[in-house]
Amino acid sequence: MIARIWHAYTSKENAGAYENLLKGEIFVWIEQKKVRGYKGIQLLRRDLETEVEFTTMMWFDHLASVREFAGEDYENAVVPARAREIMARFDAKSVHCEVRHSLQYDF
């Protein structure tokens, strides 16, 4: 299992709009891509002093699935234009980690 971890930042004023865009459009678009081996996505939000940090963690069976989602240069961030309009900044690259142990919890 591969975890794809990525960070984006917005102003406090744009945080709600960005979160709604993620949940209402971008995550739906990701699901509609029907990437083989894609297992889901989680969204984390952290209020900082002057901005809001969003972290996404996507789950894939293997790197081939990540490449199917993001392209051959799979570390590059996949950021739709509408999201770029709302964000203050974001990681140009995603981090990919091999999951070595996992406990499942219902949230």
C-alpha positions as CSV (number, residue, x, y, z in Angstrom):
1,M,0.0,0.0,0.0
2,I,1.2,3.5,-0.9
3,A,0.3,6.7,0.9
4,R,0.4,9.9,-1.3
5,I,0.7,12.9,1.1
6,W,0.4,16.5,-0.1
7,H,-0.1,19.9,1.6
8,A,-1.9,23.1,0.5
9,Y,-2.4,26.4,2.3
10,T,-5.2,29.0,2.1
11,S,-6.0,32.2,3.8
12,K,-8.4,31.9,6.7
13,E,-11.0,33.6,4.5
14,N,-10.7,31.0,1.7
15,A,-10.5,27.9,3.9
16,G,-14.2,27.1,3.8
17,A,-14.4,27.6,0.0
18,Y,-11.4,25.4,-0.6
19,E,-12.6,22.6,1.7
20,N,-16.0,22.7,-0.1
21,L,-14.3,22.6,-3.5
22,L,-12.2,19.6,-2.4
23,K,-15.1,17.6,-1.0
24,G,-17.8,18.7,-3.6
25,E,-15.8,18.7,-6.8
26,I,-12.2,17.5,-6.7
27,F,-12.6,14.4,-4.7
28,V,-15.6,13.5,-6.9
29,W,-13.4,14.0,-10.0
30,I,-10.7,11.7,-8.5
31,E,-13.3,9.0,-7.9
32,Q,-14.6,9.4,-11.5
33,K,-11.2,8.7,-12.9
34,K,-11.6,5.1,-11.8
35,V,-7.9,4.5,-11.2
36,R,-7.2,0.8,-10.7
37,G,-5.7,0.4,-7.2
38,Y,-7.0,3.7,-5.8
39,K,-8.3,3.0,-2.3
40,G,-9.5,6.5,-1.1
41,I,-8.5,9.8,0.2
42,Q,-8.5,11.6,3.6
43,L,-8.5,15.3,4.3
44,L,-6.9,16.9,7.3
45,R,-7.3,20.6,8.2
46,R,-5.1,22.5,10.6
47,D,-5.7,26.2,11.5
48,L,-2.4,28.0,11.8
49,E,-1.7,31.5,13.0
50,T,-2.2,33.3,9.7
51,E,-3.4,30.6,7.3
52,V,-5.0,27.2,7.1
53,E,-3.1,24.0,6.1
54,F,-4.8,21.2,4.3
55,T,-3.2,17.8,4.0
56,T,-4.5,15.1,1.7
57,M,-3.6,11.5,2.1
58,M,-4.5,9.3,-0.9
59,W,-4.2,5.5,-0.7
60,F,-3.1,3.3,-3.6
61,D,-2.3,-0.4,-4.0
62,H,1.1,0.3,-5.6
63,L,3.1,2.9,-7.5
64,A,1.7,1.8,-10.8
65,S,-1.7,3.1,-9.6
66,V,-0.1,6.4,-8.5
67,R,1.3,6.7,-12.0
68,E,-2.1,6.1,-13.5
69,F,-3.5,8.9,-11.4
70,A,-0.6,11.4,-11.6
71,G,1.4,10.5,-14.7
72,E,4.9,9.2,-15.2
73,D,6.4,12.0,-13.1
74,Y,4.0,10.8,-10.3
75,E,5.6,13.0,-7.6
76,N,4.3,16.2,-9.2
77,A,1.2,17.7,-7.6
78,V,-2.1,17.2,-9.4
79,V,-3.9,20.6,-8.8
80,P,-6.9,21.6,-10.9
81,A,-7.1,25.3,-12.0
82,R,-10.1,26.1,-9.7
83,A,-8.1,25.0,-6.7
84,R,-5.1,27.1,-7.7
85,E,-7.3,30.2,-7.6
86,I,-8.2,29.7,-4.0
87,M,-4.9,28.4,-2.5
88,A,-2.2,30.7,-1.2
89,R,0.5,28.1,-1.9
90,F,1.0,24.3,-2.2
91,D,3.6,21.6,-2.3
92,A,4.9,21.2,-5.9
93,K,5.6,17.5,-5.1
94,S,3.7,14.9,-3.2
95,V,5.5,12.5,-0.8
96,H,5.0,8.8,-1.3
97,C,5.4,6.3,1.6
98,E,5.1,2.6,1.7
99,V,2.6,1.7,4.4
100,R,4.2,-0.8,6.7
101,H,1.5,-1.2,9.3
102,S,-2.1,0.0,9.6
103,L,-4.9,-0.3,12.1
104,Q,-8.4,0.5,10.7
105,Y,-10.7,2.8,12.7
106,D,-14.2,4.0,11.9
107,F,-14.5,7.7,12.2
